[in-house]
Amino acid sequence: MQFENVIGLQATKKHLIDMVQQNRLSHALLFLGKEGSGSLAMALAFSQYIVCTSSKNEFSSQAALFVADIIASGKTDATDSCGHCAACIKAQQFIHPDIHFSFPVITKKSGTPSVSNDFINEWREFIATQLYGNVYDWLQFIGAENKQGNITAEECNQIIHKLSLKSFESKYKVLIMWMPEFLGKEGNKLLKLIEEPPPDTLFIFVAEDENAILPTILSRTQLIKIPSLNKDEIEEALIQKANATAERAAQVAALSEGNYREALQILQAAEQDWQGLVRDWLNIILKNNTAAQLKWIDETGQLGREKQKQFIRYFIHLLRQAIRLRFLYSYKSDNDLQIPSNEIDFANRFNKMCSIEAEEAIINELDKAIFYIERNAHAKMLFHALSIRLYHIIKDNSLILVN
């Protein structure tokens, strides 16, 4: 992957390249960014930049020599890997022998600790198709079901072994560890390797929550903050990569809050009749129709966790639209809102039915529901309890409920 394939983040790309050219690059980097920001994509592009054999991008230990090589070759554009040398082709296919991957896995064989290599084919397919996915997407991709992901002690032993060997083709060895938050105390095995790595070795840790990383590892890395994407970057990506119309891309980008994964989820939700499902649910709740409610809960419970989350996220999206409209109407008409007409209709109806405090309380309950779904809550029990809570919030104006 080249930098040009990474959505936005131009300042971060320039910063990384400047660090290489000015010889300010640490041997252990922490790419820290929120979900959907493109931290993993940036790590992949940077690793390709490092191993690229084009003279303009050779990663020299001395900045002066690096610049001299560029001038001597007559190529002054060192802002990306070449994309066509043998190293780049292999890196783009995620099969370069000197770029190693580590990521959370589940037990594949009972009694045998699993390591990343057991899932390397699945990993290549995942990052080729869901590069901006989160760890939940990954675990579902490998059929984790109720199993928890982990980076094992055996994985740490394999990392030590891999990086102790000489590089195969490139001058440099690169380890990309995705989600080091899943590395427990066994990660302390890596401390000596990180402190005193073999020559020409680069660690890239790609994380979302620095508070969940072992402090002993965190303190040994150079922090590279990956900012959330801005609205224009997401809008352009949706048009070019997801074939969205300009109008729809603008609407989705405004709602995604810098999260490209969330933008794709919202875009996908437009293809499903989530709004119809929300309307049916609310009608059943307000009419207190027990038989219809049980039927709805049974059908929704069979959707699968990912679709259940998409449905709830879309409901949250509608509620946020309703809250926005309360303030936008003071200085904008319907035609200036850049919101689909069917969502405006829903929002207006809901605003007549609920106060803003009630809408915020419902959003809070829905957020908690997503949290429980991700932790394998029983779907039918969850939606049954959620239906009761929504009924009391809407009908009884009960905003504080006992968990």
Secondary structure by P-SEA (a helix, b strand, c coil): ccccccccaaaaaaaaaaaaaacccccbbbbcccccccaaaaaaaaaaaaacccccccccccaaaaaaaaaaaccccccccccccaaaaaaaacccccbbbbbbbccccccccccccccaaaaaaaaaccccccaaaaaaaaccccbbbbbcaaaaaaaaaaaacccccccbbbbbbccccccccccccccccccccccbbbbbbbbcccccccaaaaaabbbbbbccccaaaaaaaaaccccccaaaaaaaaacccccaaaaaaaaaaaacaaaaaaaaaaaaaaaccaaaaaaaaaaaaaccaaaaaaaaaaaaaaaaaaaaaaccccccccccccccaaaaaaaaaaaaaccaaaaaaaaaaaaaaaaaaaacccaaaaaaaaaaaaaaaaccccccccc
